[in-house]
Amino acid sequence: MIAFLLWLLLLVIAWPLALLALLLYPLVWLLLLPFRLIGVTVSGVLDLIKGIITLPVRVFRRRSA
């Protein structure tokens, strides 16, 4: 909601810039999409590695309790 209000303010102050931002936003989103996918993948792999490394500690902690 705040982003929309800021865009409306930009539309009032500098309408060509606001229209340019409106047209370029989907293009920028598409260009950044692969980086988001890489980020999700790297995060998942690091969580998997953390789970594998900490698995013995969790198994031994359960047995002793």
Buried (B, 14 or more C-beta within 10 A) or exposed (E): EEEEEEBEEBBEEEEEEBEEBEEEEEEEEEEEEEEEEEEEEEEEEEEEEEEEEEEEEEEEEEEEE
